[in-house]
């Protein structure tokens, strides 16, 4: 009974459902494809579009209101295909909304793909996010459509980023999560598994016989195997390709112009490290044979061959050939020969005319062209420095013949001012070939050049010493009383004003000021410097006074010479100095051991300096040299009969040196040589000699040299009657010749020499903070007289240091040095090393 009731219920339910289905099917239009009907489109609506413009969607279909379409027919399928081609939707349908007579109303129903709203990372440190964001933005942007292709490409871009960092096994998965903060939006999560960085265990060169594998591996700057000093052994595919090219370029410099990489393979060892095998084809080594010139009329073949500097039988080197023709660092190339004579349009094309065996014949085909004349010289970017300050340093003038050497020299002079960023100095040479003229455009970028010194330090028994100093390196004296020119100070005329005060009250006071006008009169590079200083040392008491007072005023002139070349500068000056001593002993000692501790002494001298400078930058020179010879002379009073010959007067130290007489010679020479990469080698020599006109008077106890220590007391603002020269690794008292054997006092000597080699490497050449590190080897010594002088008797040291140049504070840094010739028993605590601090200026 129950079963029959249950079956009856199911039968009724099925009957009702069937009737409902039949009723619904009657409402759906059924079209006969054999008999299509023509309709006019009455309206088109869009459903499901959140981001895409509805009118744009309708326009893509190709349908519009009023069009005649056939149903069934090709118009509807064509419209659907057009929408699918946009790749904006996951579902597309075109439905009949209603039909009134022969007018049909259509509904476009679409389902849009989700839009990208944001992304995040898993397994990646915060510091990498910014770099990865740039990678992902290259494949998908905020608001863009999220497709499978976009996700795969973005993930691959992230993976390649880590592969370039040496993580060859990195994997990246992308998870798509619905973001409810905005309709139809998703966020992507990039799950990164870097795995371990793959190291290069070995790089093998197969078939390399002419060149050892060790040399070839050194040419691979970015692809290094384990164990190479200061080199990472990670593998980066793009840089690896560049390194293979570098290997071939090295072969070419050795004459192996047919060298090439036949193949390379990579495999992992049992530890997962990478092994690279590079199969080389070296080919034959080639040599230069006959070199001929064609098209030359200005210079003969002998002159051109001499400048080229390549002889028959030299190993064929394409890189060296191009350097000798056009790109020599020292401008000793054929192109410079022509361009320095105005031939701006000059070109030379080396053509291989014959290859026989291992020999190559070249024909140098020259196009000399007309000479070019400078039309305009333009200076841009100087918003503080007045244009005439820059223009007077420039060697290119309108109307002159074009000269590349003059442009290079002008560049060096502009950098030497110290007012502009040397890294951004630009030089453009737009050419007007119709007129045969060229413009020279110098573009500069101003940088801070003034310096401020504000410090306080402990001066031992003298207590706290305070210092306030300012140096304005681009001052404008003529605008001193022009209120509108103070921003915050009058600047732009290239004058140098220095003011400095240092004191700790009664015990020590020092005041000095100087002003330099580099172009007196504004027409020629004739400089005028006026300076004065006052130093007072008072270490005594009322019961036992002990004072030293030094006062000096000086005037000097300098001018640039035209012979032997215009890199020479000659300076001359007059110095008037007085020294007043009251029980001041231990520093000023004569060769006979007499201590000069009381009296007033007058030092009237003439000073002459001949200098030549070709260094490229005052802060971190990369090449060039600075050589300076200075002679300081006083009148020979006794030889001129201007002082007493009385033996009693000569026996009295105070009377004998009341008017100092001496001749003093100083030679300072620096050379800068660029080495591999950014390394620069600085070599330096400093020699000083103080002599006497008359043996009866002897060598003056003042103006001598005190070698050793950090040299910090002899910076440009402090004067103590001696030249203090640093010697890293040694204190002053550790050089035996500084100690007078008759008194045991720490004095100064009339002769010294010092030699230095520094290997420098810049960490930052930013003009607002120039930083470099250095390693040095140094040797020097001092002697009491010419008879003891021995140029090979030197105290040696070595060490390292660092420098930071800040425009407002000058040079800051340190040096740590070990003295190899120190006596551990007499050195302080048996320490063979010294640590020196540099504050404001590089010591002598």
C-alpha positions, 0 to 999 in steps of 0.5 A: 500500500505504502509503495503504491502511494509513493510511486503515485507521488513520483508519477504526479511530480514527473507529470508536473515537471514535464508540463512546465518544461513544455510550457517553457520551451514554447516561450523560446524562439525556434528558428528554421535555418532553411528559412532565415528572417530579416529584422531591423535592430531596434535597440542593443543593451549590454549586461555584465560590463563593469569596467569596459565601456558599453558603447565601445563593446557595442561598437566592436560587435559591428552591430548598430541600431537600424541595421538589417540583420538576418536571423539565423545568419552570419551577423550574430556569430561574427559579432560574438567572434569580435568580442572574443578577440578582445580577450576581455571576457570569460563568457559572451552571448547575444540574446533576443530580448524581444521582437515586435513585428520585424524589429528585434531587440538584442541583449549582449551578455558578457562576463568580464575577466578579473582586473589586477588590483595589487600584489604581494610576495612570499619568501622575499625580503623587503629590500627586494620588493622595489626591484621586483615591482619594476619587473612585474609592472612590465607584464601587468599593471594596476587595473589591467586584465589578469590573463594566464599569459600575464601571470606566467610571464610575470612569474617568469620575470621574477624568476629570471631576476633571481637567476641573474643574481645567481639563484639558478634553481629559483621557482615562482608560483602565482596565487590568484585571490579574489579581492573583495575591496573592489568588484571583479578584482583580484590580487596576486601573490608571488610565492618565491623559493630562491633555493641555494645560490649556485656557485661556479666551482670551475671554468675550464678552457678546452683547446686553449694552448697559446694562452693559459686558462688562468689569464683567460679567467681573469678577463671574465670580470663577472664570471668567476670560479670559487677561490678568486680573491674579492670576486663572487662566484655566482653565475649570471647568464647575461654577464656570462655572455659579455665575459665570453666576448671579453675573452675573445677581445683579449685573444684579438689583442694578442694577434689571434683575430680568428679566435672564437668560442666553438661551444660551451657546456655547463653541468652540476657536480655532486654538490650542486656547484656549476662547472663550465667547459668552454671550447676554444678555437684559437687560430693563427697569430697574425702580425702587421706587415706593410702599412701604407697611407692614402689621401694624406696631403697635410702630413707625409707618410713618415710623420703619420707612421711615426705618430701611429707607432706600429712597426712591421712585425708587431703583433696584430692588435685591432684595439691598439690600432684603433687607439693609435688612430683615434682614441689614445688617452694621451692624445698621441694619435693620428686623429689628434694630430689633425684635429688639433690643427682644425681638421674636425671632419677628419676620418681614417679607415684602415683597410686590410688589402692583403693577408698572406700567411700570418701577415696583414697589409693595411692601407690607411684611407684618409679623408682630411676635409676642410679646417673648421673654425670655432663660431660660438663658445657657449656656457650653460648651467652656471647659476652661481658662478659668473660666466667670465670666471669660467670663460677665462679658464677656457682655451677655445675662442671664437674665430680660432681653429678647432683643436681637440687638445684645447677642449680637453685642456679647457675641461681640465681647467674648469674641473680644477676650479672646484666649483662644478661636478666633474662627473656631469661636465658636458661638452658638445660640438654641433657642426655647421658643415655648410659654413665650416664652423663648429660651436663649443658648448660647455654644460656645468653643474654647480656643487658646494665648494665652501668649507666650514670648520667648527670644532672643539678638542682636547689640547692636553695640558692646554685644555679644550681648544675651540676652532671656528673657520670658514673658507669661501672658495667662490667669493665675490668681493665686488658685491660685498656691499650689494645686498641683492648679491647675498644668497647667503653670501656674495658668490661667483667671482672665483675669489678665495676668502679664508678666515680662521680663529683658534683658541683655548683662552690664555694658553693658545690663540691663533688668528689668520685671514687670506684673500686671493684674486686669481685674475687680477685685472680680469684679463690675464691669469695673474693672481694676487694673494694677501694674507696675515696671521697672529699666533700666540703660545703662552704656556708659562705662569706669572712666576715663570713666563714661557711665550712664543708670538709669531706675526706675519704679513705677506703679499704674493703674485702668480701668473700662468706662463706660455713657455715651455707650455701653458701648464706652468705657473710662476709665483713670487711673494714678499713675507715679513715675519717677527718671532718673539720668544720668552723662555721658549726652548726645546724647539729652536736649536742650532746645529752646535746645540745652542737653544734659542729661547729668548729674543725678537727675531725678524724674518724678511724673505722673498719667495719664488715658486715654479709649478706645473699642474696637469692633474685632472681633479683637485679632490681625486685626481685620476691622471696627470701630475703636480710638480712644484719647486719653491725657493725662499730667500732672505737678504745676505745681511752679513755679506752685504755689510748690513750687520756686525762682524764683531765676534762677540755679536756672532757669539751671541745667539740672539744677536746673530739671528736677530735678522734671519738669513737663509736660503730654503728649497722645497720640491714637491712632486705628485704623479697620478697614474690610472691602473686597472678599473678605478684604481689610481696610483699616486707617487710622491716625492718631497724634498727640503733643504735649508742652507746658510750664506755664511758659515760664521752665521750658520743655519738658522734655527727657524724655518727648519723641517720637523719630520714625523707624526700626523703633520696636523700642526702644519696645515695651512692655518697654523704656523710655529716657525718650522715646517711640520711634515708627516711620516705615517708610521712614526712619531716625531720623537721616533726619528733619531735625527729629530733629537739633538744629541747635545740637548736631548730636545726634540728639535727640527732639521735643515734637510729632509726627504720623503717618498710615497706610493699610494694605491687609491680606489674611489667608493664614491665620486659624488661631489657632495661626498667624495670617498676613497680608500688607500693603501700606502708605502712610505719612506723618509728621513731627516738629517742635521747637515749635508754631510750626513745626508744619505738618500738611501737611509730611509725609515720605511712604513706601510699601511692603509687609510680612508678619506671623505671629502665633504664640501662644507668640512674639507677632507676627513679621514684616517691613516694606520701605518706600521714603521718597519724601522722602529725600535720596539724597545723605545717605541711607546708600549712597544707599538710599531704602528701609529694611527693618525686622524685627518681633519679639514686638510690633507697633511704635508 
